[in-house]
Amino acid sequence: MLDNYPKTKRIIHFLLVHPYTSRPRLWARLFLIPFVIKRSKGSIIRRKARLDIIPSKKISIGIKSVIEDYAIINNGMGDVIIGDYTHVTSRVKIVGPVKLGNYVTIGSGAQVTGLTHNYLDIDKPIAKQGVSPNLTVIEDDVWIGGNSCINQGITIGSHCIVAAGSVVTKSVPPYCVVGGNPAKIIKKYDFQQQAWIKVKTT
């Protein structure tokens, strides 16, 4: 709605967000942000979690989901949707647009991002070229190991495991174990054999 009124949008943005740290101003964090977050029964947001939230984008947290201390949640460029029974552990960074399913666990220090920085104009600093949002989806029952990086615009299928320290640059089909930089499929679940089968990597 505000996109049709760029001047008004700039003024509101200035009132809500610090001009060069992209963090909501203190008054917004105290009196506005708590009412923007849609929380389901039993959800927990620890006191020291950093919520860089703006009211023009959605943020929702499902039933009994937890955001631990020192996690960073940013919906400035897109919605952040967190499903039920999902655990965002300490020092995780989530930058929307991102959708997390149910029973997702994200290990400490991991990053899930739904945007990339623009860089094509060589006459302009990268920091001033803005960003391009692209939805990242983590489906149900996924374990993301600590210090992993999940790049923008990809989907990780249900019941996948991402090994610690991995950099995931491509979508991952369901029932896979991936690891490495860039991450490759290490194992797949074979429903006929009812076993996890190693995958040869090249």
N, C-alpha and C positions, 0 to 999 in steps of 0.2 A: 504493500500500500504506500509506504513512504518513498518507494523508488521513483514515484511520479513527482515527488517534491524534494529534490536533492538538497536545497538550502536548508529546509526544515530538518531533513535527515541528518545533515552535518551538525546542526545545533544540538539536536537531541543526543547524538552520539558523543559530542563534546561534553555535555552535561552528565552522561552516564559513565564514560570511559576516559581514563587518563590518556592524554594525547599521544604519548610515545611508549607506554609500557603495555598497552592493550589490556589493562586490568581495570575492572569496574572501580569507580570512586568509592570512598569509604561509606558515604551516605547510601549508595546503591547496595553495597554489600550488607549493610546493617538493616535497611528498611525496605528494600525492594526485592532483592534476589531470593530471600526465603519464600516469597509468595509466588515466584516464577516457577520454581521447581515443582513438578508434579510427582509426588511421592506416594507409593503404595504401602500397604500395611506391613509393618515390621522392618521397613528399610532404614538403614543407618548411614548417616554422613558424619564422619568424625570431625571434631571441632577444628583440627588443623589442616583439613583438606582445603585446597585452594580452588575456588569456584569462580572462574572467569566467565561469568554468565551475562548475557544480554536478553532483555525480555522479548525481542522481536523473533528469536529462535526458540525452539522447544528444547526442554530437557525433562526427561522422565526417568524414574528409578522404580524398578519392579519390586514385587513382594520379597521381603527379607534379603534384599540385595544390600551390599556394604561397600562404601567408599572409605578407605582407610586414610589415616593421617598422611599428609604430604603428597597425596595424589593431586593431580592437576586435571580439572575438567574445563574445557573451553568450547563454547558453542557459538563463538563469534562469527564463524563462516558457515555453520550448518547445525542442524539438530543433533542432539546426543540422546539416543534412546537406549536405555539399559534394561534388560529383561529381568525375570524373576530369579532369585537365588544365585545371583551373580556377584562375584567378589573381585573388586578392584583394589589391589593391595597397595602397600606404601610405595610412593615415588613413581607410580604409574602416571603416564600422561596420555590423555585422550583429547584429541582435537577434532571437532565435528566438521563435516557430517559423518557420524559414526552410528551404527546400530549393532548393539550386542544382544545376543539371544539369551536364553535361559541356561542356568548352570554353567556359565562361563567363568573361568578363573584366570586372572592375569597376574603373572608374577612380578615381583618388585623390580622397578626400573624399566619396565617395558613401555613402548610407545605405540599407540594406535592412532593413525592420523587419516583424516579425510580430505587433506588439501596438499597442494604443492606450491612452491614459490615460483613465480614467473621470472625468467632470466633472459629472454630473447633479445631485448633492446640493449646493445652494448654501450650505448651513450647515456644510459640511465642506471644508477645504482640498483642492484637487485633488491635491496631493502625497500625501494620506492616503486617497484613494479607490481606490487600486489600479489595475490594468490589466486589459485583456481581450485574451487572445491570439487570433490568427486567422492561420492558415498563409498565408505568402507563398511563391509558387513562381516560380522563374526556370528556364525550360526550357533545353534544350541549345543551345549555339552562340549565345549572346546577348552583346552588347557593351553595357555600361552606362557612359555617359560620366561624367567626373569631376563631383563636386558635385551629382549627381542624388539625388533622394529617391524611393524606391520604397515606397509606403504598404502598410499591412497588408492581408492578405486578398485580394490580387490575384494574377493569374497573367500572366506575360509569356511569350508563345509562343516557340517555337524560331526561331532565325535572325532575331531582332529587334535593332534598334539603338536605343538611347535616347540622344538628344543630350545633351551636357554641360549641366548645370544644370537639367535637367527635373524636374518634380514629377509623378510618375505616380500617379494616383488611381483609375484604372479598369484592368481587365484588358485586355491587348493581344493580338490574334490573331497567329498566326505570320506571319513574313515581312513585317514592317512596320518602318518608321522612324517614331519618335515624338519630339516635342520640345515644349518650352514649359511654362508653368505656368498652368493644369493642362495636362499633356501631351496633344497631339492627334496623330492619325496624319497624317504628312506624305507618306509614300510607301508603296506596297504592291507586292509582286512579283507580276507577272502571268505565270503559267506558260504561257499560250497565246502571249503575245508574247515570252516569255523576256526580260522587261525590268522594271526598277523604274519604276512609274508614279506621277506626282505625284497627290496627293489634294487636292481643293479644300477648304479649311477655311473655316468660317463665323465 
